[in-house]
């Protein structure tokens, strides 16, 4: 694998070396070739590309990262270079290379934004982020320290709120499948808690409390157990259940209340001994 990578690097270096063999053009030659290329001459366009490939490579190297191979960045830069050939106006008096730099950077920059991120950012957001990075670098050179958000915002003439919003958009996503720790089988996703799942400890404690409560109910009289069980199953915050029980048991509503109070008192006494008083309070 290392031998293959080395061979690839060597071959790519040779390829770049061949690309940069074409001589640089004079201002007059740029003008003549641009006019010819815009008139449809493929040879003129090819010569313009070959003579400015050094510029493309230098710009591509400044954007190079692990996310995108340098070869791809150069290809994107050439696309920007060709766009510049068709748009360049030689009568304005500018050198072609100066004009082409903008289009090369724009083409490579958009490719980086599109391919290096899981979510593609709009072009105007990406351009604003590059302005922020440029301002940050210039401030660092002037002050010798990392600039604050306030300094960057002031340098760009934008609000802190807008700056922070743009910076949040630039944050990279992290895959949940990324390996963590020393184990190859442990992923970041496997370490995140499932918020929809019940807590096992709470579930066990709850089931134990229910079992003990059922045991306590067996120690009550039939009427007490019936009233308490009915209350627990129909606890809607009202006392309507007493009316239902009064009719069902053929006793007064007040008598239902008295039996209920008596039964709950017994349960609390039992619960205090078993340390589940909180459940019945």
C-alpha positions in Angstrom: 0.0 0.0 0.0 2.8 2.4 0.9 4.6 1.5 -2.3 1.4 2.3 -4.3 0.9 5.6 -2.6 4.6 6.5 -3.2 4.3 5.6 -6.9 1.1 7.7 -7.1 2.8 10.7 -5.5 5.8 10.4 -7.8 3.5 10.1 -10.9 1.4 13.0 -9.9 4.5 15.2 -9.3 5.7 14.3 -12.8 2.3 15.2 -14.1 2.4 18.6 -12.4 5.9 19.1 -13.7 4.7 18.5 -17.3 1.8 20.8 -16.8 4.1 23.7 -15.8 6.4 23.5 -18.8 4.5 25.9 -21.0 6.1 29.4 -21.1 4.4 32.4 -19.5 2.6 34.8 -21.8 3.1 38.5 -22.4 0.2 40.9 -22.0 -0.1 41.3 -25.7 -0.1 37.5 -26.2 -2.8 37.1 -23.6 -4.9 39.7 -25.4 -4.5 38.0 -28.8 -5.2 34.5 -27.5 -8.2 35.6 -25.5 -9.8 37.2 -28.5 -9.0 34.1 -30.6 -10.4 31.8 -27.9 -13.6 33.8 -27.6 -14.0 33.6 -31.4 -13.9 29.8 -31.2 -10.2 28.8 -31.5 -9.6 25.6 -29.5 -5.8 26.0 -29.9 -5.9 29.5 -28.4 -7.9 28.3 -25.4 -5.6 25.3 -24.8 -2.5 27.6 -24.9 -4.1 30.0 -22.4 -4.9 27.1 -20.1 -1.4 25.6 -20.3 0.3 28.9 -19.7 -1.8 29.7 -16.6 -1.8 26.2 -15.1 0.9 27.3 -12.6 -1.6 29.8 -11.2 -4.3 27.1 -10.9 -1.9 24.7 -9.1 -0.8 27.4 -6.6 -4.3 28.4 -5.8 -5.4 24.7 -5.5 -2.6 24.0 -3.0 -3.9 26.8 -0.7 -7.2 24.9 -0.5 -5.7 21.5 -0.2 -7.1 19.2 2.6 -7.7 15.5 3.2 -11.3 15.8 2.2 -10.5 16.5 -1.5 -7.5 15.3 -3.5 -5.3 18.0 -5.1 -6.0 16.6 -8.5 -9.7 17.3 -8.1 -9.0 20.8 -6.9 -6.8 21.5 -9.9 -9.6 20.2 -12.2 -12.0 22.6 -10.5 -9.5 25.4 -10.9 -9.2 24.7 -14.6 -13.0 25.0 -14.9 -12.8 28.5 -13.3 -9.9 29.3 -15.6 -11.9 28.4 -18.7 -14.8 30.5 -17.4 -12.4 33.4 -17.1 -11.2 32.9 -20.7 -14.8 33.4 -22.0 -15.5 36.4 -19.7 -12.3 38.3 -19.9 -12.4 41.7 -21.6 -8.9 42.6 -22.8 -9.9 46.2 -23.5 -10.2 47.0 -19.8 -6.4 47.0 -19.5 -6.1 44.2 -16.8 -3.7 41.2 -17.0 -5.6 38.0 -17.7 -3.9 36.2 -14.8 -5.2 38.9 -12.4 -8.8 38.5 -13.7 -8.6 34.7 -13.8 -7.6 34.5 -10.1 -11.1 35.4 -9.0 -12.8 32.8 -11.1 -10.3 30.1 -10.2 -10.8 30.7 -6.5 -14.5 30.8 -6.8 -14.6 27.5 -8.7 -12.3 25.7 -6.2 -14.0 27.3 -3.2 -17.4 26.1 -4.3 -16.1 22.6 -4.9 -14.6 22.5 -1.4 -17.9 23.7 0.1 -19.9 21.2 -1.8 -17.7 18.1 -1.4 -16.0 18.6 1.9 -19.2 19.0 3.9 -22.1 16.6 4.5 -24.5 19.5 4.0 -23.9 21.9 1.2 -23.9 25.5 2.2 -25.3 28.3 0.0 -22.7 30.1 -2.0 -23.2 33.5 -0.2 -22.7 31.7 3.2 -19.5 30.1 2.0 -18.2 33.4 0.7 -19.1 35.1 4.0 -17.2 32.4 5.9 -14.1 32.9 3.7 -14.3 36.6 4.5 -14.4 35.8 8.2 -11.4 33.6 7.9 -9.5 36.2 6.0 -10.3 38.9 8.5 -9.3 36.6 11.4 -5.9 35.9 9.8 -5.3 39.6 9.1 -6.2 40.6 12.7 -4.0 37.8 14.0 -1.1 39.2 12.0 -1.7 42.7 13.3 -2.3 41.9 16.9 -0.2 38.8 17.4 -3.1 37.0 19.2 -6.4 35.3 18.3 -9.0 38.0 17.7 -12.3 38.0 19.6 -15.7 37.7 17.9 -16.2 41.4 18.6 -13.0 42.4 16.8 -13.8 40.2 13.8 -17.4 41.6 13.6 -16.0 45.2 13.8 -13.4 44.4 11.1 -16.2 43.1 8.7 -18.8 45.7 9.7 -21.4 43.1 10.8 -23.2 42.4 14.0 -22.1 39.8 16.5 -25.4 38.0 16.1 -24.8 37.6 12.3 -21.2 36.5 12.9 -22.1 33.8 15.4 -24.8 32.6 13.1 -22.4 32.2 10.2 -19.8 30.5 12.5 -22.4 27.9 13.6 -23.1 27.1 9.9 -19.4 26.3 9.4 -19.3 23.6 12.1 -18.5 20.2 10.7 -20.9 17.2 11.3 -19.6 14.3 13.3 -20.5 10.8 12.2 -22.2 8.6 14.8 -20.3 5.7 13.4 -16.9 7.2 14.3 -14.8 4.8 16.5 -14.0 6.0 20.0 -11.8 4.6 22.7 -9.4 1.6 22.3 -12.1 -0.8 21.0 -12.8 -1.0 17.3 -16.4 -2.0 18.0 -17.3 1.0 20.1 -18.9 3.9 18.1 -20.0 7.3 19.2 -23.6 6.5 18.5 -23.5 3.4 20.8 -22.5 5.7 23.7 -25.4 8.1 23.4 -28.4 7.4 25.7 -31.7 6.4 24.2 -34.0 9.1 25.6 -37.1 7.2 24.5 -36.1 4.1 26.6 -37.1 3.7 30.2 -34.4 3.9 32.9 -33.7 0.2 33.8 -33.0 1.1 37.5 -36.3 3.1 37.7 -38.2 0.3 36.0 -36.9 -2.3 38.5 -37.7 0.0 41.5 -41.2 0.7 40.2 -41.9 -3.0 39.7 -40.7 -3.8 43.2 -43.0 -1.1 44.6 -46.0 -2.4 42.7 -45.3 -5.9 44.1 -45.1 -4.7 47.6 -48.2 -2.6 47.2 -50.1 -5.7 46.0 -48.9 -7.5 49.1 -50.2 -4.7 51.3 -53.6 -4.7 49.6 -54.0 -8.3 50.6 -53.7 -7.3 54.3 -56.8 -5.0 53.9 -60.4 -6.1 54.2 -62.4 -6.8 51.1 -64.2 -3.5 51.2 -61.0 -1.5 51.9 -59.1 -3.2 49.1 -61.9 -2.6 46.7 -62.1 1.1 47.5 -58.3 1.7 47.3 -58.0 -0.3 44.1 -60.8 1.6 42.5 -59.2 4.9 43.6 -55.8 4.0 42.1 -57.3 2.9 38.8 -59.5 6.0 38.5 -57.3 8.7 40.0 -58.2 11.7 37.8 -57.7 14.3 40.5 -61.4 14.3 41.5 -63.5 12.5 44.0 -66.1 11.3 41.5 -65.0 7.7 42.1 -66.7 8.0 45.6 -70.1 8.5 44.0 -69.6 5.4 41.8 -68.5 3.3 44.8 -71.3 4.6 46.9 -73.8 3.3 44.4 -71.9 0.1 43.7 -71.4 -0.8 47.4 -74.8 0.5 48.6 -73.3 2.8 51.2 -73.2 6.5 51.6 -70.6 8.7 50.0 -69.3 9.7 53.4 -68.9 6.1 54.4 -66.8 5.5 51.3 -64.6 8.4 52.3 -64.2 7.1 55.8 -63.2 3.6 54.6 -60.8 5.1 52.1 -59.1 7.2 54.8 -58.8 4.2 57.1 -57.4 1.9 54.4 -54.8 4.5 53.2 -53.7 5.0 56.8 -53.1 1.2 57.1 -51.2 1.2 53.8 -49.0 4.1 55.0 -48.1 2.3 58.2 -47.1 -0.7 56.2 -45.2 1.4 53.7 -43.2 3.2 56.3 -41.9 -0.1 57.5 -40.9 -1.2 54.0 -39.6 2.3 53.0 -42.0 2.9 50.2 -43.9 5.6 51.9 -43.1 8.1 49.1 -45.1 6.1 46.6 -48.3 6.5 48.7 -47.9 10.1 49.8 
